[in-house]
Amino acid sequence: MPVLFKPGNPGGPGRPKGSRNKLAESFLDALHADFLQHGVEAIAAARTESPLGYVKVIASLLPQKLQVEGSTGGVSDDELLAIIRQAGDETASNDQDEAGGFVH
């Protein structure tokens, strides 16, 4: 049996970085067409029938790290963390109804 790739020879440039093969391209085209037809209804159904899956999809679309540029006006990291925590506490207290329970 002949040796197709000789040691030390990478065998060619291969597919350009970032390009997709025909199967992946066809799949994405079909998915796009289906989304155009059923996307809004599918999102609503996912939110209603599988809230956890719905939130997982949203979370997967968010950046893993948030890069903030600009000045914090001289606020230290600890002070900024305290502000964020306070905002979270205020948001949580706004979610409570008059009886003291959380609104669902």
N, C-alpha and C positions, 0 to 999 in steps of 0.2 A: 504494500500500500504506500503510495507516495506521500511525502510530508508536505502539507499545504503551507505551513508557516515555519520558516526556518528560525532557529533560535536567534534572538536579538533583533528580529525583524517584526515590527508591529503589525504588518499585513495591510497597511493602507490607512487612509485618513478616516474612513468610516463615515457615518452620518454626521452632518454638522451639529454642533452643540445647540440644543434647544429645539431641534427639528423633531417632528413626530412621524411615526410610521403610518402606513395607510390605514391600518386597523384602528389605531388611536384617533386618527383624524376623522374617520367615518363615524366612530362612536360619538365623538364630540359634536359632529354635525347633526347626528340623529338626536342626541340629547338636547341640543340647542333648538331644533325644530319642535321637539316635544314640549320644551319649556315655553316656547312662544305660544303654543296652543293651550297648555294646561298649567303653566307656572303659577299664576296667582291662586288658582283653586288648590293646587298641590301644596303650596305654602300654607294656606289656611287650614287644609286638612291635617298637615303635619303638626301645626300649632295646636289644634284641637285634639287630635288622636294620639299624639306622641310629644307632649311638651318637653320632655327631657331630650329627645332626639332633636327637636327643633332648636333648643338652646345650645346643644352640642354643635350643630351646624353653624349657628351664629358665632359661637366662640371660636370655631375653627377658622372662620374668616377674619377674625380680629388679629392684628399684629401681635406677635409674641412679646415684643418689647416696644414700648412707646418712647420715641425720641422727642424730648421737649427741648426746643431751642428758645433762647431769649433769656431775659433777666427775671429773677424771682423777686426783684426789688430788695435784695439784701436779707431775705428771709432764710434762716438756716434750715438744714434738712429736718431737724427735730421739730421746728416750728411749722414747717410745711406739712409734715406727717400729722401733727396735732390738728391742723386745719382740715386735712382730708378726713381724719377720723371724726371730727366734729360734724362735718358735712354729711358723713354716712349716718351718724347718730340722728341728725335732724331729718334725714330722708326716712329712716326707719320709724321715727316717731310720727311722721306725717302719714305713714302707711297704716297706722292704727286707727280703728274706728272709734266712735264715742264710747263704746262699751269696753274698750281696752284691748280688744282682740285685733289680730292682723286681718286686713282686707285681702281676700284671695282673688 
